[in-house]
Amino acid sequence: MQAVEPIMQLRGVRKAFANGTVALRGVDLSVSPGQVHGLLGANGAGKSTLIKILSGAYPATEGEILWRGSAVCWDTPKAANDMGVATVHQHIPLVPTLTVLENVFLEDDGLWRQAGSLRRRFEALCKRMGYWLDPDQMVSDLSIGQRQMVAIYQALGSGADLIVLDEPTASLALDERELVYAAVRRLSKVEGKAVLFVSHFLDEVMALTDRVTVLRDGVVVMTAETQNLNESLIAEAIVGKQVAALEHAPRRHGVRQVSGGVPRLSVKNLASPGKLLPLSLDVAPGEVVGLAGLLGSGRSEVLHAIYRADRDATGEVLIDGKPFGRSTGAAVAAGIGLVPEGRQIFPNLSTRENLIATAANRSGASDPWRFESVCELFPRLSERLGNMG
């Protein structure tokens, strides 16, 4: 691949916080026009801190940032954006009560006085990207994928030459991911923009990026051309050789034997088409079993299948050696509780009401709204959870 002069370079960037935490330990990074540069690392590796530094949200403790060959020091995201760096965050910071047009040009001066000019600019953006959005539609009515496209248009509307995409597909369905993939390819290959693409999904990193940098514990452990890599090499760089070796270590056939009698939870050949390969495990009373893996590896899918939230899942799930029905209600009745990644609480209810909400129907099937008997649970719950409120 022909060498291209970097648009941005980070040299020896270090970031230490007041509490003593050192997030970055001398990071070097170069991002070039017309290329998609993948930035990878496990949670806590330093990716978010690095993004905040190059986008102007954090100052670096040491090191330097070069923009088009000249040293710069951005003290705000606006300063970085004015120079041509735009960041599309994982949690899309759009205003749901404004229209698509208003969000795309939110930072423009004279928004209400130049509506005609903004519409022409918006139409030009749509033509450039080959994807059309209704400029008058409220952002609150858009799908997650469409909102992601609005955020990308917002970055393009600012005239950015380096676009940082922070986990842009983490919350998207497969068809919505394709929208983002097409946008990334067009930005880099047609528009000639530099794209820093942060992701946990190794398949999309292999498919989209030209170059990859992997962070681990605040240090760059690998930078290489994507064409010279495969998913196994990237995964090994992310987690380290010792952890990767465990994945390839010989395993005993069959289910682990649990000492002390019948397992509290027993999972046998649990599988789900397109999501999970057959899995078996036991959890003994008083035992804590860790389930680890990168984002997209199937951790949540395992939990959903055990909880019977995945209707396509097959295999056996036993509680104290006994099977239960294939529904979430049956799982709850059997004594299983699930705390999902997206915490489901009722913000307009009190702590007391949230704690007893799922127990309401279990306390008295004849009268599901009779909270009096359920409320008796609250003092005991509060005591067990440390009088949380």
C-alpha positions in Angstrom: 0.0 0.0 0.0 1.4 3.4 -1.0 2.4 5.5 2.0 0.1 8.5 2.7 1.1 11.5 4.7 -0.7 11.3 8.1 -3.3 13.9 8.8 -3.0 13.4 12.5 -0.2 11.9 14.6 0.0 11.2 18.3 3.6 10.9 19.7 4.3 9.6 23.1 0.9 10.6 24.5 0.5 9.9 28.1 -2.5 10.6 30.4 -2.5 10.4 34.1 -5.5 11.5 36.3 -5.4 13.2 39.7 -6.4 10.0 41.5 -3.2 8.3 40.3 -4.8 6.3 37.4 -2.5 6.2 34.3 -4.8 5.6 31.3 -2.2 6.0 28.5 1.5 5.2 28.7 3.2 6.8 25.7 0.9 6.1 22.8 1.9 6.6 19.2 -0.8 6.7 16.5 -1.0 7.9 12.9 -4.2 8.4 10.9 -4.0 9.1 7.2 -6.5 10.5 4.6 -8.4 8.0 2.5 -7.9 5.2 5.1 -10.0 3.6 7.8 -7.8 3.0 10.9 -9.2 0.5 13.4 -8.6 1.2 17.1 -9.2 -1.8 19.3 -8.7 -2.9 22.9 -10.6 -4.5 25.8 -12.6 -2.4 28.2 -10.1 -0.3 30.2 -7.4 -0.4 27.6 -7.4 3.3 27.1 -9.5 3.8 23.9 -12.0 6.2 25.3 -9.3 8.3 26.9 -7.3 8.4 23.6 -10.5 9.5 21.7 -11.1 12.3 24.2 -7.6 13.6 23.9 -7.5 13.7 20.1 -11.0 15.2 20.0 -10.2 18.0 22.5 -12.1 16.8 25.6 -9.0 15.9 27.6 -5.6 17.5 27.6 -2.6 15.1 27.4 -0.3 14.9 30.4 2.7 14.4 28.1 3.4 13.9 24.4 2.3 15.9 21.4 -0.4 15.9 18.8 0.4 16.9 15.2 -2.3 18.0 12.9 -1.3 18.2 9.2 2.3 18.2 10.4 2.0 21.0 13.0 1.8 20.7 16.8 -1.6 21.6 18.2 -3.1 21.8 21.6 -6.9 21.7 21.7 -8.5 22.7 24.9 -12.2 22.0 23.9 -14.0 19.7 21.4 -15.1 22.8 19.5 -11.5 23.8 18.9 -10.8 20.4 17.5 -14.0 20.4 15.5 -13.1 23.8 14.0 -9.8 22.4 12.8 -11.5 19.4 11.2 -11.8 16.7 13.8 -15.4 15.4 14.4 -16.2 12.5 16.8 -19.4 10.4 16.5 -19.9 8.9 19.9 -21.3 5.5 20.8 -24.2 7.1 22.7 -25.4 9.4 19.9 -25.7 13.0 21.3 -28.6 14.2 19.2 -31.5 16.3 20.3 -34.7 14.1 19.9 -37.1 17.1 20.0 -35.4 18.7 16.9 -35.6 17.7 13.3 -33.0 15.9 11.3 -32.0 19.1 9.6 -31.7 21.0 12.8 -29.5 18.3 14.4 -27.2 18.0 11.4 -26.5 21.8 11.5 -26.9 22.3 15.2 -23.5 24.0 15.6 -24.2 26.5 12.7 -24.8 30.1 13.5 -28.0 31.7 12.2 -29.8 28.3 12.0 -33.3 29.9 11.9 -32.3 32.6 9.4 -30.7 30.4 6.7 -33.2 27.5 6.5 -33.1 27.5 2.6 -29.3 27.4 2.5 -29.2 24.6 5.1 -31.6 22.5 3.1 -29.4 22.8 0.0 -26.4 21.8 2.0 -28.4 18.9 3.5 -29.4 17.7 0.0 -25.8 17.9 -1.1 -24.8 15.7 1.9 -27.4 13.1 1.0 -26.2 13.0 -2.6 -22.6 12.7 -1.6 -23.4 9.7 0.7 -26.1 8.1 -1.5 -28.5 7.9 1.4 -31.6 10.1 1.9 -33.2 11.2 5.2 -36.3 13.3 5.6 -34.9 16.7 6.8 -38.2 17.5 8.6 -38.5 14.3 10.5 -38.1 14.4 14.3 -35.0 12.6 15.5 -37.1 10.9 18.2 -39.0 9.1 15.4 -35.9 7.6 13.7 -34.5 4.1 14.2 -31.1 3.8 15.9 -29.4 3.2 12.6 -30.9 6.4 11.1 -29.8 8.3 14.1 -26.3 7.1 13.6 -26.5 8.4 10.0 -27.7 11.8 11.3 -24.6 11.9 13.6 -22.3 11.1 10.6 -24.0 13.8 8.5 -23.5 16.1 11.5 -19.8 15.4 11.3 -19.7 15.9 7.6 -21.7 19.1 7.8 -19.0 20.5 10.0 -16.5 20.0 7.2 -14.4 17.5 9.2 -11.4 15.8 7.5 -10.9 13.3 10.3 -14.0 11.4 11.6 -13.8 9.4 14.7 -16.4 6.7 15.0 -16.7 5.3 18.5 -18.4 1.9 18.5 -20.8 3.1 15.7 -22.5 -0.3 15.3 -22.6 -1.5 18.9 -26.4 -1.0 19.3 -27.4 -1.7 15.7 -29.2 -4.6 14.0 -27.5 -6.2 11.1 -29.3 -4.3 8.4 -28.6 -1.0 10.2 -24.9 -1.9 10.4 -24.8 -2.1 6.7 -25.8 1.5 6.5 -22.8 2.5 8.6 -20.5 0.2 6.7 -21.5 1.8 3.4 -21.0 5.2 4.9 -17.5 4.4 6.2 -16.4 3.0 2.9 -17.7 6.1 1.0 -16.1 8.5 3.5 -12.7 7.0 3.1 -12.5 5.7 -0.5 -14.7 8.3 -2.2 -14.5 11.4 0.0 -10.9 10.8 1.0 -11.6 11.4 4.7 -9.5 9.9 7.4 -11.6 7.6 9.6 -10.6 6.3 13.1 -12.9 3.4 13.6 -13.3 2.0 17.1 -15.0 -1.4 17.4 -15.2 -4.7 19.4 -16.5 -6.6 16.4 -13.5 -8.3 14.8 -15.3 -9.3 11.6 -16.2 -5.7 10.7 -12.7 -4.5 11.6 -11.3 -7.1 9.1 -13.8 -6.0 6.5 -13.6 -2.2 6.8 -10.2 -1.1 8.0 -6.9 -0.6 6.2 -4.8 -0.5 9.3 -5.2 -1.6 12.9 -3.8 -0.4 16.3 -4.5 -2.4 19.4 -4.2 -0.9 22.9 -3.7 -3.0 26.1 -3.4 -1.4 29.5 -2.7 2.0 28.0 0.1 0.8 25.7 0.1 0.2 21.9 0.8 -3.6 21.6 0.3 -3.9 17.9 0.0 -1.7 14.8 -0.2 -3.4 11.4 -1.8 -3.4 8.0 -5.2 -5.3 8.2 -4.3 -7.4 5.1 -1.5 -9.0 7.2 -3.8 -9.9 10.1 -6.6 -12.3 10.9 -9.1 -12.3 13.7 -7.0 -14.7 15.9 -4.0 -12.5 15.8 -6.0 -9.4 16.7 -7.8 -11.2 19.5 -4.5 -12.4 20.9 -3.1 -8.9 20.8 -6.3 -7.6 22.6 -6.3 -10.1 25.5 -2.6 -11.2 25.6 -0.9 -14.4 24.8 -1.5 -16.0 28.2 -5.2 -15.5 28.1 -5.4 -16.5 24.4 -3.6 -19.7 25.3 -6.4 -20.7 27.6 -8.9 -20.6 24.7 -6.8 -23.1 22.8 -5.9 -25.3 25.8 -7.2 -28.9 25.7 -10.5 -29.4 27.5 -11.9 -32.4 29.2 -15.0 -33.9 27.5 -18.3 -33.7 29.3 -19.6 -31.4 32.0 -17.5 -30.4 34.9 -18.3 -32.5 38.0 -19.6 -30.3 40.9 -18.6 -31.4 44.4 -21.3 -31.5 47.0 -24.2 -33.0 45.2 -26.7 -31.6 42.7 -25.7 -28.3 40.9 -27.8 -25.3 41.7 -27.8 -24.5 37.9 -27.1 -27.1 35.2 -26.9 -26.2 31.5 -26.7 -29.0 29.0 -26.1 -28.5 25.3 -27.6 -25.0 25.3 -27.5 -23.7 21.7 -29.3 -21.1 19.5 -29.1 -21.0 15.7 -26.7 -18.2 14.5 -26.0 -17.1 18.1 -24.6 -19.9 20.2 -22.8 -23.2 19.7 -23.7 -26.0 22.1 -22.6 -25.0 25.6 -22.7 -27.0 28.9 -21.8 -25.8 32.4 -22.7 -26.3 36.1 -22.9 -23.8 38.9 -22.7 -25.2 42.4 -24.5 -23.7 45.5 -22.2 -20.9 46.8 -20.1 -20.8 43.6 -19.5 -17.8 41.4 -18.8 -18.7 37.8 -17.4 -16.0 35.5 -18.5 -15.7 31.9 -16.0 -13.6 29.9 -15.5 -12.6 26.3 -15.2 -9.7 24.0 -18.3 -7.7 22.9 -20.2 -9.8 20.4 -18.7 -13.1 21.6 -22.1 -14.3 22.9 -22.0 -13.5 26.6 -25.4 -11.9 26.7 -26.8 -14.5 24.4 -25.9 -17.2 26.9 -27.6 -15.4 29.7 -30.7 -14.8 27.6 -30.9 -18.4 26.6 -30.6 -19.6 30.3 -33.3 -17.1 31.2 -35.5 -18.5 28.4 -35.7 -15.1 26.7 -34.4 -16.6 23.5 -37.3 -18.6 22.1 -35.0 -20.3 19.5 -32.7 -21.7 22.1 -32.5 -25.5 22.5 -31.0 -27.7 25.3 -31.7 -28.2 28.9 -31.6 -25.8 31.8 -32.1 -27.3 35.3 -32.5 -25.6 38.7 -31.5 -27.9 41.5 -31.8 -30.8 39.1 -35.3 -30.0 37.9 -36.4 -28.6 34.5 -38.8 -25.7 34.2 -40.9 -24.2 31.4 -39.6 -22.4 28.3 -40.6 -18.9 29.2 -39.2 -16.0 31.2 -42.1 -16.3 33.6 -41.2 -19.9 34.3 -37.5 -18.9 34.8 -38.6 -16.3 37.4 -40.8 -18.9 39.1 -37.9 -21.3 39.2 -35.8 -18.7 41.1 -33.7 -17.1 38.3 -33.1 -13.4 38.1 -31.5 -11.6 35.2 -29.7 -8.2 35.4 -29.2 -7.3 31.7 -26.7 -4.9 30.2 -29.5 -2.4 29.6 -30.7 -1.8 33.2 -34.5 -1.9 33.1 -35.9 0.3 35.8 -38.9 2.6 36.2 -37.5 6.1 36.7 -40.8 7.5 37.9 -41.1 4.9 40.7 -39.3 4.9 44.0 -36.5 2.5 44.9 -39.1 0.5 47.0 -41.5 0.2 44.1 -38.8 -0.8 41.6 -37.5 -3.5 44.0 -40.9 -5.2 44.4 -42.2 -4.7 40.9 -41.1 -8.1 39.5 -42.4 -9.8 42.7 -45.9 -8.3 42.4 -47.4 -11.0 40.3 -45.7 -13.8 42.3 -47.0 -12.7 45.6 -50.7 -13.3 44.9 -51.7 -14.7 41.5 -55.4 -14.0 42.3 -54.7 -10.3 42.7 -51.6 -9.1 40.8 -52.2 -5.5 41.9 -52.2 -6.3 45.6 -48.9 -4.8 46.6 -49.5 -5.0 50.4 -48.2 -8.5 50.7 -45.3 -7.8 48.4 -44.3 -4.7 50.4 -43.4 -7.0 53.3 -40.4 -8.1 51.1 -38.9 -4.6 51.1 -37.4 -4.5 54.6 -35.7 -7.8 54.1 -34.4 -6.7 50.7 -33.1 -3.4 52.1 -31.2 -5.2 54.9 -29.7 -7.7 52.5 -28.6 -5.0 50.0 -27.1 -2.7 52.7 -30.1 -0.4 53.3 -29.8 1.1 49.8 -32.9 3.2 50.2 
